[in-house]
Amino acid sequence: MASVLSGSMAARPVPGSYGLPVLGALRDRLDYFYFQGQDKYFESRVERHGSTVVRINVPPGPLMAKDPRVVALLDAKSFPVLFDVDKVEKRDVFTGTYVPSASLTGGYRVCAYLDPSEPTHAAVKQLLFSLLLSRKDAVVPTFRSNFSSLFAAAESQLANAGKSDFNKLNDATSFDFICEAYFGVRPSATELGSGGSGRAAKWLFLQLAPLVTLGLPMFIEEPLLHTFHLPSILVSGDYKALYKYFSTAASEALDMAEGLGLSREEACHNLLFATVFNSYGGFKKLFPGILADVSKAGEKLHRRLAAEIRAAVAEAGGEVTVAALEKMELTSSVVWEALRLDPPVKFQYGRAKDDLEIESHDALFAVSKGEMLFGYQPCATKDARVFGATAGEFVGDRFVGDEGRKLLQYVYWSNGRETETPSVGNKQCPGKNLVVLVGRLFLVELFLRYDTFTAEVGKDPLGAKVTLTGVTKATSGPGTQ
């Protein structure tokens, strides 16, 4: 997709309108949440203006965000400018045009809200890299232990009730897994007990409430969720309990933080945020999303995955190793395809550092210094100009083979291209490789245990809602009991 526009065409103004002050943003918010829905909201603006780069308002708008106006980048060509920290500033744009109160994070602006130019950013991100490296050997056994228990619980529920709420099991299991993987201490075995994931979910909700709908009547949700910040005191007790766990369980990581020039307190708030918001919040959506996609794809894909996974594990002497995972090409493709279709974080923001020219597939656009750029990732990663006629469909083997691997540069879920590497100088997710690893581990655990399964798939505020309705135990291979 080499550029043919730059240098041969003058940049033109970005089309679109913000409407009347306040009223335009309010009307657009209602379209976004109630009258059209997310995807249709953006698609309709593209159709109306004949452009994938458009001026629009984004939620939450009045009164929570002082300026909801953005330049939206809604194709695979224009979207990556949001990753270029030489061109865009990433200060306080993690959640978009509004910023949750710092009282939710101990009074600190944590790493997600820092621009790479801010001194603390490099120290915190280096801490996260060091933590991941120091605990890399714990990930596979910890995942298998926790998720083996999840599937055992699901089987018990299926036997007793004929169905199993996967999301509920996943919420508790993912929280235990990621904390144990990072710090070696399972939260449910501490004072937090089994309520840790619930406390974490409440804290997450207060930060994400302006961007979600719970399916309640509009006259309830609009003033409750989208107009004013919910007070942090609602979760202060939950946050204190979480912080107490992290301050003890993460003691080795906090020692590393001091060596990087961070105070233990600031480092602890950052570790809590990275673990609970970034990792746990992502896994709350990732695993149900993968399960939903694979369920709907049907038994043929199940059999192919089971064959690949069991062969690789058998070749590794019956052990699930990282080397074995690297040989699972179809399994990796399925994870990438799930991340492409429904990324854990759908939105990216950045403020133009200077006057810019931004290129779509069809035109060059002039953007002024200081303007907020916004990307709705599903529009970019379902771009038919890149992914063809099946761009909006789940194709499990899309990234298999040399030609399939070439498409990975257009998978953007990590705030960067899948072909790029996180560093202290960019904003790409430091746990990018871990997320793909555990996505594969999830499929491995599933298909070592079962030949196939059935499920009902619905929606919840974050993504897919999955209810398991049946499983067929493995009849061959390393997973056979």
Protein Blocks (a to p, Z undefined) as FASTA:
>chain_A
ZZfkgopaccdddeddebjehklmmmmmmmmmmmnommlmmmmmmmmnopabdcddddeb
jakbmblcdcddfbfklmmmmmmmklpccehklnojaccdfklnnopacfklpcfklmkl
mmmmmmmmmmmmmmmmmmmmmmmmmmmmmmmmmmmmmmmnopacfklmmmmmmmmmmmmm
mnopafklmmnlmmlmmmmmmmmmmmmmmmccehiafklmmmmmmmpccdfklmmmmmmm
mmmmmmmmmmmmmmmmmmnopafklmmmmmmmmmmmmmmmmmmmmmmmmmmmmmmnomml
mmmmmmmmmmmmmmnnopacfklmmmmmmlmmmmmmmmmmmgfblbdcdddfbdcddddf
kbccdddehiacdddfklmmmcfklnommlmpccfklmgcjklmmmmmmpcklopafkbc
cdfkbcbdfklmmmmmmmmmmmmmmmmmpmbdcddddddfklccdddfbdcddfedjklZ
Z
